[in-house]
């Protein structure tokens, strides 16, 4: 009886692990989604690249700096208040 319970438990765990791997693969595919630069929404020090007033990523001086961007999945920027696809 104990052996069959262990086998059932092992089978359930294997199926669960398989489902998690499949979910992880789906998430990885989503990560490859097209990205766009979204200006004016980054927190101070959280920008993705240089700006006119800072030399590299993570160096923006203020929240929502107009020339600082972060990369977001395509179509997301237009849904954020203050987000712009061009530097102002």
C-alpha positions as CSV (number, residue, x, y, z in Angstrom):
1,X,0.0,0.0,0.0
2,X,2.8,2.4,0.9
3,X,4.6,1.7,-2.3
4,X,1.5,2.5,-4.5
5,X,1.0,5.8,-2.5
6,X,4.6,6.7,-3.2
7,X,4.2,6.0,-6.9
8,X,1.0,8.1,-7.0
9,X,2.8,10.9,-5.2
10,X,5.7,10.7,-7.6
11,X,3.4,10.8,-10.6
12,X,1.6,13.8,-9.3
13,X,4.8,15.6,-8.6
14,X,6.1,14.8,-12.1
15,X,3.0,16.1,-13.7
16,X,3.1,19.3,-11.6
17,X,6.8,19.9,-12.5
18,X,6.0,19.4,-16.2
19,X,3.2,22.0,-15.9
20,X,5.6,24.4,-14.3
21,X,8.2,23.9,-17.0
22,X,5.5,24.5,-19.6
23,X,4.4,27.7,-17.8
24,X,8.0,28.9,-17.6
25,X,8.4,28.3,-21.4
26,X,5.3,30.4,-22.1
27,X,6.6,33.2,-19.9
28,X,10.0,33.1,-21.7
29,X,8.1,33.5,-25.0
30,X,6.3,36.5,-23.6
31,X,9.6,38.1,-22.6
32,X,10.6,38.2,-26.2
33,X,7.6,40.4,-26.9
34,X,8.4,43.6,-28.8
35,X,9.5,46.4,-26.6
36,X,9.3,50.2,-26.9
37,X,10.9,53.1,-25.3
38,X,8.5,54.9,-22.9
39,X,9.7,58.4,-21.9
40,X,8.6,60.4,-18.9
41,X,7.6,57.5,-16.6
42,X,10.8,56.3,-15.0
43,X,11.5,56.8,-11.3
44,X,14.7,58.8,-10.4
45,X,17.7,56.5,-11.0
46,X,15.7,53.8,-12.8
47,X,16.0,54.8,-16.4
48,X,17.2,52.3,-19.0
49,X,19.7,54.4,-21.0
50,X,21.5,57.8,-21.1
51,X,19.6,61.0,-21.3
52,X,20.5,64.5,-22.4
53,X,21.4,65.3,-18.8
54,X,22.8,62.0,-17.5
55,X,25.4,59.8,-19.0
56,X,24.2,56.2,-18.5
57,X,21.4,53.9,-17.3
58,X,20.2,54.5,-13.8
59,X,21.3,58.1,-13.5
60,X,18.2,60.1,-14.2
61,X,18.0,63.0,-11.7
62,X,14.2,63.1,-11.0
63,X,11.0,61.1,-11.2
64,X,9.2,61.3,-14.6
65,X,12.2,63.0,-16.3
66,X,11.0,63.9,-19.8
67,X,14.1,62.5,-21.6
68,X,14.5,59.4,-19.5
69,X,13.0,56.2,-20.8
70,X,12.3,52.6,-19.7
71,X,11.7,49.7,-22.1
72,X,8.1,48.4,-21.8
73,X,6.1,45.8,-23.9
74,X,4.7,47.4,-27.0
75,X,1.4,49.1,-26.4
76,X,1.9,49.6,-22.6
77,X,3.3,53.2,-22.7
78,X,0.2,54.7,-24.1
79,X,-1.7,53.3,-21.1
80,X,0.4,55.1,-18.6
81,X,-0.4,58.7,-17.5
82,X,2.4,60.9,-18.7
83,X,4.0,58.2,-20.9
84,X,5.3,59.2,-24.3
85,X,6.9,57.4,-27.2
86,X,9.1,60.4,-27.9
87,X,11.4,62.4,-25.6
88,X,9.9,65.8,-24.9
